[in-house]
Every structure is written in C-alpha cells, then in structure tokens.
Amino acid sequence: MEFDDNLIYAFILTTLAGLSTGIGGLAAFSKHARKSKYLAFGLGLAAGAMIYISFVELIFGALETFKGNYEEESEAYLRVTLYFIGGLVIIGFLGVIISWIADRFNISKENLAEIGTKKLDSDKSKSLYKTGIITAFALAVHNLPEGLVTFLTTIQDINLGIGISIAIAIHNIPEGLAVALPIYYATKSKKKALLITLAAGLSEPIGAGIAYFLFFENADPEVFDVVNVFVASIMVYVAFFELLPQAYKTGHQSHSKWGLIAGFGIMGISIALLA
C-alpha cells in the first residue's frame, strides 16, 4: 500500500488541527468568549462528524476486510469488537490519568467561565497560573492520540482525513480556551497565554510523528484495519464522553442536538460526494 503522496498532507492537516487550539486562545481575550450558544452547536457538530466517520467508514471498512480474511464471519465480528473495546479501555485509562492530574491540582473546567468576573490577589493569580499550566500539560497528553488519528487516516484517504481534522480542530477550540483563560487572567499577558496554548496543541503533530515511526515504514493492510478500529474507538470516546457532555453543560441542549445532526449530515454527504 503506497502512502507517499499523502504523507505531507497528513502532517499538514495534523499540525493545523493542533494549532486550532490557538483559536480558543484568542477567544480568551474577548469579553464574549463565554457566550456558549455557538460553542454548543460546534461541539455537537464535531461529535456528529466523529461518530459518523467512526461507525460508517472506519469500523465498517475494517469489518469488510476481516470478513475476507477469515473463514468464519463471526471471527471477523469478534476481532472488530475486541479491538474497539480495547481501544476504548486504553483511551479511558488515559482519561483517568488526565482527570487525576486535574483533581490533584484542583483544576475544574466548569469554574473557568467565572474567571473573568473576579479580581485576583497575588496568591489567586499564582494558583490560576498553575491551573493553566497543568491544563496545558493535560491537553498536550490528550492530543497525542488525536494526532495519531488524523495522520493515519489521512495517509490512507485524504478526503476522510480532511473531515477528521476539521472535527478535531472544532473540538480543540474550547480546549484552547480552557488553557488560555486562566493564564491570561493570571498574568495579563496575551502573548504568554497564546504561546502556551499553541505549545499544547503542537503535541498533535508529535502524535503524527509517533504514528509515522510505528506504522508507516512497515505498512501492512491488515495492521491498518486494526489501527482504523482503534482510531474509531478514540473518536467515539471523545464524542460521547467529552464533546457531548461539554456541549450539554453549556445549557444549550437544542443547539447541541442540531449540531450533532448537522455533523452526521455534513460528513455523510461529503463522503458520498467525494467517493
């Protein structure tokens, strides 16, 4: 399987998806940053796109390949199920680690929206700055598998990679806001807040580099089908356990719902037109 033509595009798309955290960083400087109606719609849209791609394209495609490789159809279903659940367990443990870091340093994303309304003394500023730094670290760890997702999908199908990178970029925006907001209000430095936010996003191209060295040099078609199921499990986890809950917490459930439906529709139509 030849992926050379898509390799450069894969790195570019992964880098752009990671740098979208900078959009969230810029939003932290606006007094309208916490108006969440459009954020709820965007999170729903990203979740819908990820869910559609995962089940319709990646898992279905891997299942068809496994059916051709094994005599028993049940074995193909079993392998896809085990790879999918295994991926969910792995990314779930990563989520536990990130949550532990957040709890250890008393980081609560739900409280970040109140930051701009309070005057901070020196101690609170230091605490807030630490919150931003640890959130940036957690985001960097979280972004590594997303970089792997974007890279591995793009080198196989550039059109599908574009769709995934857009979905990941949308969901990186509020994460960038969560990093930049406490750092900006603690330091009053737009430059520092933006640079730290962008640094956290750049872990996605690092994830792409890891994917390259692990998989690209010895690209076996069946290995990529296994990776596709794992990629799908990451996106399903992000959609169901991060994007949708975060969208609903904004209080704009209707916007979240229509964003989800729009994500399904946009990805379905795009795949049909580009097929």
Secondary structure, DSSP 8 states (H G I E B T S, - for coil): ---HHHHHHHHHHHHHHHHTHHHHHHHTTSTTTT--HHHHHHHHHHHHHHHHIIIIIIIHHHHHHHHHH-S-HHHHHHHHHHHHHHHHHHHHHHHHHHHHHHHHTT--GGGGGGGGGS---HHHHHHHHHHHHHHHHHHHHHHHHHHHHHHHHHTT-HHHHHHHHHHHHHHHHHHHHHHHHHHHHHH--HHHHHHHHHHHHTHHHHHHHHHIIIIITT--HHHHHHHHHHHHHHHHHHIIIIIHHHHHHTT-HHHHHHHHHHHHHHHHHHHHHH-
